[in-house]
Amino acid sequence: MCASTLESFGVAGAKMGSSAMPCTLARMRSVIAAVLWGLLVGCASHRIAKQQARGLAAFGRSAPAGTIALNDSLYYDRTEISNFNWMEYEFWIKRTFGEGSTEHIEVLRDTSAWGEHVSFGEPYRSSYAQHPAYRDFPVVGVTHAQASAYSNWRSDRVMEFHLIKAGVIPFREDQTATDHFSVERFYATDSLKAYHHVPYPHYALPTYSEWLCAVLVSDSLAKANFRRCKKYGTPKGPSTKFRACAQVIEHSGFVINSLERGGGSTVDPIAATSCYRCHEELIWHIRGNVGELSSDSTLVLGGGWTDPLDTILLDGVFPSRAANASTGFRNVCQWKHWNGSRH
């Protein structure tokens, strides 16, 4: 009976006879354990395969984190790139390429940009870029080349995250200057050829036409969106509510920070990138607060806290300027298929 049981599990030589191994309880336990282990491994492999399939199916089908869909293929950052976002970038570059390396030096911001603003100069020059109080404020003092390099780096990190999540590649903390993950390396790796059909998230600076689309679709200042502002309590009591975004604008003074409203006269000339009072489906500070670099190196979009309010509202396009304290940026993203280069 013991031999037939072993045979049913596919164990060779289980029949009784002179050449058969002694049928002991220990032998039975080891066989059963081996079979159960095989079943567990098979189930785990099946589960991993299903997880990977789901992960790969998400490529190109979902809005990247922190973005709002303007159409079926274009996603726009809800907020400006923050100091904390840039600090993550700088930390990764320093860890991967080494402190003081050319790559590390190239990501450092120009904090001297605050020097021309006498009323804010020194405290902001020494604190704005690094102090925790300003971690969620827009990054400023960056050049067009720096913003473009950040966009490429962001494409790499988001692509890497999705591939790790799908189980295609392992997480690696020890990446170096010569072997760190990049979109180019992924599509050039033959061992990953089975996955080269998946698109990658292409982050870039927005064009003027994309910015106009964002203003029309999701501008937090558009009158059509006033009714979508969240109601919230005031110091007079939780039952006192603001009825519209217009009142939020007047009350807070930073919805559209400009030369006449907020900029240069408040405790902080720049507002934080997010607004807890605002509807989650609106793009915040697309006009005012800080001007935003565009794909065209000669244009800045939206205007900043040093620009006149009427110009911000009526035009929204400004000539480019050197890295300064009133210009930052945000990204647009599109899922794209690899054709040999980023495009």
PEFEN-V891081 format. One record per residue. N is the residue number from 0. PHI is phi in whole degrees, 0 to 359 (none if undefined). NEAR is the number of other C-alpha atoms within 8 Angstrom. D_FIRST is the distance of its C-alpha to the first C-alpha in Angstrom with 2 decimals. Layout:
n=N phi=PHI near=NEAR d_first=D_FIRST
n=N phi=PHI near=NEAR d_first=D_FIRST
This chain:
n=0 phi=none near=4 d_first=0.00
n=1 phi=296 near=6 d_first=3.79
n=2 phi=296 near=10 d_first=5.45
n=3 phi=295 near=9 d_first=5.25
n=4 phi=297 near=8 d_first=6.23
n=5 phi=296 near=12 d_first=8.75
n=6 phi=298 near=12 d_first=9.87
n=7 phi=296 near=7 d_first=10.68
n=8 phi=271 near=8 d_first=12.90
n=9 phi=84 near=6 d_first=14.57
n=10 phi=271 near=9 d_first=13.92
n=11 phi=293 near=5 d_first=15.27
n=12 phi=72 near=8 d_first=14.08
n=13 phi=276 near=11 d_first=10.46
n=14 phi=293 near=8 d_first=9.64
n=15 phi=290 near=8 d_first=9.52
n=16 phi=163 near=5 d_first=13.13
n=17 phi=294 near=4 d_first=16.40
n=18 phi=267 near=6 d_first=16.90
n=19 phi=282 near=9 d_first=13.61
n=20 phi=284 near=7 d_first=14.07
n=21 phi=300 near=4 d_first=12.73
n=22 phi=273 near=8 d_first=9.83
n=23 phi=245 near=6 d_first=12.00
n=24 phi=297 near=6 d_first=12.71
n=25 phi=297 near=6 d_first=15.69
n=26 phi=296 near=8 d_first=13.94
n=27 phi=300 near=10 d_first=11.84
n=28 phi=296 near=8 d_first=15.24
n=29 phi=293 near=8 d_first=17.12
n=30 phi=294 near=11 d_first=15.05
n=31 phi=298 near=8 d_first=15.35
n=32 phi=298 near=8 d_first=18.97
n=33 phi=296 near=8 d_first=19.68
n=34 phi=294 near=9 d_first=18.53
n=35 phi=297 near=8 d_first=20.57
n=36 phi=297 near=8 d_first=23.44
n=37 phi=298 near=8 d_first=23.46
n=38 phi=296 near=8 d_first=23.70
n=39 phi=296 near=8 d_first=26.48
n=40 phi=298 near=8 d_first=28.34
n=41 phi=298 near=8 d_first=28.18
n=42 phi=296 near=8 d_first=29.54
n=43 phi=297 near=8 d_first=32.18
n=44 phi=297 near=8 d_first=33.27
n=45 phi=295 near=8 d_first=33.60
n=46 phi=296 near=8 d_first=35.62
n=47 phi=296 near=9 d_first=37.81
n=48 phi=298 near=8 d_first=38.43
n=49 phi=293 near=8 d_first=39.53
n=50 phi=297 near=10 d_first=41.72
n=51 phi=295 near=12 d_first=43.30
n=52 phi=298 near=9 d_first=43.98
n=53 phi=295 near=9 d_first=45.69
n=54 phi=297 near=13 d_first=47.66
n=55 phi=292 near=10 d_first=48.89
n=56 phi=294 near=8 d_first=49.82
n=57 phi=285 near=8 d_first=52.11
n=58 phi=298 near=12 d_first=54.23
n=59 phi=81 near=11 d_first=57.55
n=60 phi=249 near=6 d_first=56.72
n=61 phi=232 near=6 d_first=57.62
n=62 phi=285 near=8 d_first=60.74
n=63 phi=301 near=7 d_first=60.58
n=64 phi=305 near=4 d_first=60.77
n=65 phi=82 near=7 d_first=64.31
n=66 phi=245 near=10 d_first=65.68
n=67 phi=237 near=12 d_first=67.01
n=68 phi=284 near=10 d_first=66.62
n=69 phi=270 near=12 d_first=70.04
n=70 phi=204 near=6 d_first=68.62
n=71 phi=292 near=5 d_first=65.43
n=72 phi=229 near=8 d_first=65.51
n=73 phi=247 near=10 d_first=67.86
n=74 phi=239 near=14 d_first=67.01
n=75 phi=239 near=13 d_first=69.66
n=76 phi=302 near=12 d_first=69.28
n=77 phi=289 near=11 d_first=70.06
n=78 phi=231 near=12 d_first=71.80
n=79 phi=292 near=13 d_first=73.59
n=80 phi=296 near=13 d_first=71.72
n=81 phi=263 near=12 d_first=71.98
n=82 phi=302 near=14 d_first=72.77
n=83 phi=295 near=8 d_first=69.18
n=84 phi=304 near=8 d_first=67.90
n=85 phi=291 near=10 d_first=70.23
n=86 phi=296 near=9 d_first=69.24
n=87 phi=299 near=8 d_first=65.58
n=88 phi=300 near=10 d_first=66.80
n=89 phi=297 near=11 d_first=68.96
n=90 phi=298 near=8 d_first=66.20
n=91 phi=297 near=8 d_first=63.79
n=92 phi=297 near=11 d_first=66.50
n=93 phi=295 near=13 d_first=67.43
n=94 phi=290 near=8 d_first=63.85
n=95 phi=279 near=10 d_first=63.08
n=96 phi=257 near=11 d_first=66.39
n=97 phi=103 near=9 d_first=67.78
n=98 phi=296 near=7 d_first=70.55
n=99 phi=84 near=7 d_first=73.92
n=100 phi=291 near=9 d_first=72.56
n=101 phi=302 near=6 d_first=74.48
n=102 phi=297 near=9 d_first=71.78
n=103 phi=291 near=14 d_first=71.97
n=104 phi=297 near=8 d_first=75.77
n=105 phi=291 near=7 d_first=75.79
n=106 phi=264 near=8 d_first=73.98
n=107 phi=291 near=7 d_first=76.35
n=108 phi=277 near=7 d_first=78.50
n=109 phi=269 near=9 d_first=82.28
n=110 phi=285 near=9 d_first=82.96
n=111 phi=290 near=6 d_first=86.68
n=112 phi=300 near=11 d_first=86.79
n=113 phi=283 near=13 d_first=87.52
n=114 phi=298 near=9 d_first=90.70
n=115 phi=283 near=6 d_first=92.85
n=116 phi=258 near=7 d_first=92.15
n=117 phi=304 near=6 d_first=94.37
n=118 phi=289 near=5 d_first=93.31
n=119 phi=242 near=8 d_first=89.62
n=120 phi=334 near=11 d_first=89.76
n=121 phi=297 near=8 d_first=88.69
n=122 phi=302 near=8 d_first=86.13
n=123 phi=285 near=10 d_first=84.30
n=124 phi=298 near=13 d_first=84.64
n=125 phi=267 near=8 d_first=82.94
n=126 phi=240 near=8 d_first=80.44
n=127 phi=301 near=9 d_first=79.61
n=128 phi=286 near=12 d_first=77.16
n=129 phi=237 near=9 d_first=75.08
n=130 phi=293 near=8 d_first=75.72
n=131 phi=305 near=5 d_first=72.84
n=132 phi=297 near=5 d_first=75.36
n=133 phi=248 near=11 d_first=75.73
n=134 phi=296 near=11 d_first=72.15
n=135 phi=260 near=11 d_first=72.01
n=136 phi=263 near=11 d_first=75.45
n=137 phi=298 near=15 d_first=76.06
n=138 phi=289 near=13 d_first=76.07
n=139 phi=226 near=11 d_first=79.59
n=140 phi=76 near=14 d_first=81.39
n=141 phi=248 near=13 d_first=79.16
n=142 phi=270 near=8 d_first=80.38
n=143 phi=299 near=8 d_first=79.38
n=144 phi=295 near=6 d_first=77.59
n=145 phi=295 near=10 d_first=75.63
n=146 phi=296 near=12 d_first=74.58
n=147 phi=293 near=10 d_first=73.47
n=148 phi=295 near=8 d_first=71.42
n=149 phi=299 near=9 d_first=69.76
n=150 phi=300 near=12 d_first=68.89
n=151 phi=295 near=11 d_first=67.12
n=152 phi=299 near=9 d_first=65.27
n=153 phi=296 near=9 d_first=64.18
n=154 phi=303 near=13 d_first=62.82
n=155 phi=297 near=11 d_first=60.72
n=156 phi=291 near=10 d_first=59.35
n=157 phi=291 near=9 d_first=58.49
n=158 phi=298 near=11 d_first=56.79
n=159 phi=300 near=10 d_first=54.84
n=160 phi=301 near=8 d_first=53.79
n=161 phi=294 near=10 d_first=52.50
n=162 phi=290 near=12 d_first=50.55
n=163 phi=295 near=11 d_first=48.93
n=164 phi=299 near=9 d_first=48.13
n=165 phi=278 near=13 d_first=46.51
n=166 phi=81 near=11 d_first=44.40
n=167 phi=281 near=8 d_first=46.26
n=168 phi=231 near=7 d_first=47.71
n=169 phi=276 near=6 d_first=47.02
n=170 phi=286 near=5 d_first=49.51
n=171 phi=230 near=5 d_first=51.72
n=172 phi=269 near=4 d_first=54.19
n=173 phi=261 near=4 d_first=55.44
n=174 phi=292 near=9 d_first=57.21
n=175 phi=236 near=8 d_first=60.31
n=176 phi=298 near=7 d_first=63.41
n=177 phi=260 near=4 d_first=61.79
n=178 phi=224 near=6 d_first=58.34
n=179 phi=292 near=8 d_first=58.69
n=180 phi=291 near=10 d_first=57.37
n=181 phi=212 near=9 d_first=59.88
n=182 phi=301 near=10 d_first=59.84
n=183 phi=299 near=7 d_first=61.22
n=184 phi=295 near=8 d_first=58.52
n=185 phi=300 near=10 d_first=55.74
n=186 phi=285 near=11 d_first=57.00
n=187 phi=262 near=6 d_first=57.65
n=188 phi=271 near=8 d_first=54.13
n=189 phi=297 near=6 d_first=52.27
n=190 phi=293 near=5 d_first=48.81
n=191 phi=253 near=9 d_first=49.58
n=192 phi=300 near=8 d_first=50.94
n=193 phi=296 near=6 d_first=48.33
n=194 phi=249 near=6 d_first=50.04
n=195 phi=291 near=10 d_first=53.65
n=196 phi=281 near=7 d_first=54.07
n=197 phi=284 near=9 d_first=54.14
n=198 phi=282 near=11 d_first=57.67
n=199 phi=241 near=13 d_first=59.06
n=200 phi=279 near=12 d_first=61.25
n=201 phi=263 near=12 d_first=64.80
n=202 phi=268 near=12 d_first=66.94
n=203 phi=205 near=11 d_first=70.69
n=204 phi=284 near=14 d_first=74.06
n=205 phi=288 near=12 d_first=75.18
n=206 phi=279 near=9 d_first=77.84
n=207 phi=297 near=9 d_first=80.84
n=208 phi=293 near=6 d_first=79.61
n=209 phi=293 near=8 d_first=76.21
n=210 phi=297 near=10 d_first=78.07
n=211 phi=299 near=8 d_first=80.20
n=212 phi=298 near=9 d_first=77.11
n=213 phi=295 near=12 d_first=75.69
n=214 phi=298 near=10 d_first=79.01
n=215 phi=289 near=8 d_first=79.03
n=216 phi=276 near=7 d_first=75.41
n=217 phi=216 near=11 d_first=74.68
n=218 phi=293 near=13 d_first=77.76
n=219 phi=292 near=12 d_first=77.72
n=220 phi=264 near=8 d_first=81.52
n=221 phi=297 near=10 d_first=81.81
n=222 phi=301 near=5 d_first=83.53
n=223 phi=296 near=5 d_first=80.97
n=224 phi=259 near=11 d_first=78.35
n=225 phi=304 near=12 d_first=80.38
n=226 phi=294 near=8 d_first=78.74
n=227 phi=271 near=9 d_first=75.32
n=228 phi=291 near=11 d_first=76.20
n=229 phi=288 near=7 d_first=74.16
n=230 phi=278 near=9 d_first=76.09
n=231 phi=208 near=9 d_first=76.09
n=232 phi=286 near=11 d_first=77.83
n=233 phi=240 near=9 d_first=81.04
n=234 phi=303 near=5 d_first=82.58
n=235 phi=283 near=6 d_first=84.33
n=236 phi=142 near=7 d_first=81.06
n=237 phi=294 near=9 d_first=77.72
n=238 phi=275 near=6 d_first=79.26
n=239 phi=276 near=9 d_first=81.81
n=240 phi=241 near=9 d_first=80.45
n=241 phi=277 near=10 d_first=81.73
n=242 phi=271 near=7 d_first=82.14
n=243 phi=203 near=11 d_first=82.02
n=244 phi=298 near=13 d_first=81.44
n=245 phi=303 near=7 d_first=85.21
n=246 phi=288 near=9 d_first=85.48
n=247 phi=297 near=11 d_first=82.65
n=248 phi=301 near=11 d_first=84.64
n=249 phi=292 near=7 d_first=87.78
n=250 phi=286 near=6 d_first=86.04
n=251 phi=273 near=7 d_first=83.91
n=252 phi=73 near=11 d_first=86.23
n=253 phi=233 near=11 d_first=83.45
n=254 phi=301 near=11 d_first=82.00
n=255 phi=225 near=11 d_first=84.35
n=256 phi=304 near=17 d_first=85.64
n=257 phi=215 near=16 d_first=88.83
n=258 phi=300 near=12 d_first=92.16
n=259 phi=271 near=7 d_first=93.64
n=260 phi=236 near=11 d_first=90.61
n=261 phi=97 near=13 d_first=88.76
n=262 phi=300 near=15 d_first=89.08
n=263 phi=84 near=9 d_first=91.40
n=264 phi=230 near=7 d_first=92.12
n=265 phi=259 near=7 d_first=88.92
n=266 phi=301 near=4 d_first=87.04
n=267 phi=244 near=6 d_first=84.55
n=268 phi=290 near=11 d_first=85.99
n=269 phi=246 near=12 d_first=82.50
n=270 phi=265 near=10 d_first=79.95
n=271 phi=298 near=9 d_first=76.21
n=272 phi=291 near=13 d_first=74.13
n=273 phi=246 near=7 d_first=72.48
n=274 phi=219 near=7 d_first=73.83
n=275 phi=290 near=4 d_first=71.81
n=276 phi=277 near=8 d_first=74.30
n=277 phi=261 near=10 d_first=73.77
n=278 phi=296 near=8 d_first=71.56
n=279 phi=292 near=4 d_first=68.42
n=280 phi=265 near=7 d_first=69.06
n=281 phi=254 near=11 d_first=72.48
n=282 phi=273 near=14 d_first=73.40
n=283 phi=268 near=12 d_first=75.17
n=284 phi=58 near=13 d_first=78.37
n=285 phi=290 near=10 d_first=78.52
n=286 phi=232 near=14 d_first=82.27
n=287 phi=80 near=17 d_first=83.97
n=288 phi=69 near=17 d_first=82.56
n=289 phi=231 near=16 d_first=82.04
n=290 phi=294 near=16 d_first=82.86
n=291 phi=234 near=12 d_first=79.91
n=292 phi=298 near=18 d_first=79.75
n=293 phi=243 near=13 d_first=79.15
n=294 phi=296 near=9 d_first=77.98
n=295 phi=273 near=7 d_first=81.68
n=296 phi=295 near=9 d_first=82.86
n=297 phi=264 near=6 d_first=86.34
n=298 phi=237 near=11 d_first=85.29
n=299 phi=242 near=16 d_first=84.11
n=300 phi=256 near=14 d_first=82.79
n=301 phi=87 near=14 d_first=83.39
n=302 phi=77 near=19 d_first=85.89
n=303 phi=234 near=15 d_first=85.54
n=304 phi=291 near=17 d_first=87.11
n=305 phi=260 near=10 d_first=90.20
n=306 phi=260 near=11 d_first=90.94
n=307 phi=295 near=9 d_first=93.22
n=308 phi=299 near=11 d_first=91.50
n=309 phi=296 near=6 d_first=93.36
n=310 phi=291 near=10 d_first=92.31
n=311 phi=298 near=15 d_first=88.67
n=312 phi=285 near=8 d_first=88.78
n=313 phi=270 near=6 d_first=90.88
n=314 phi=243 near=6 d_first=89.73
n=315 phi=88 near=11 d_first=86.67
n=316 phi=240 near=10 d_first=87.18
n=317 phi=228 near=9 d_first=88.75
n=318 phi=292 near=7 d_first=89.62
n=319 phi=295 near=9 d_first=87.30
n=320 phi=216 near=6 d_first=88.15
n=321 phi=298 near=5 d_first=87.08
n=322 phi=312 near=11 d_first=84.27
n=323 phi=211 near=12 d_first=85.60
n=324 phi=274 near=8 d_first=84.82
n=325 phi=236 near=12 d_first=84.84
n=326 phi=229 near=15 d_first=82.53
n=327 phi=231 near=15 d_first=78.73
n=328 phi=191 near=14 d_first=76.23
n=329 phi=216 near=12 d_first=73.12
n=330 phi=249 near=12 d_first=70.76
n=331 phi=251 near=12 d_first=69.85
n=332 phi=221 near=12 d_first=66.44
n=333 phi=224 near=10 d_first=65.18
n=334 phi=281 near=11 d_first=61.79
n=335 phi=229 near=9 d_first=62.59
n=336 phi=273 near=8 d_first=60.82
n=337 phi=288 near=11 d_first=61.36
n=338 phi=234 near=5 d_first=63.92
n=339 phi=108 near=4 d_first=64.47
n=340 phi=198 near=6 d_first=66.42
n=341 phi=291 near=6 d_first=66.90
n=342 phi=214 near=3 d_first=69.15
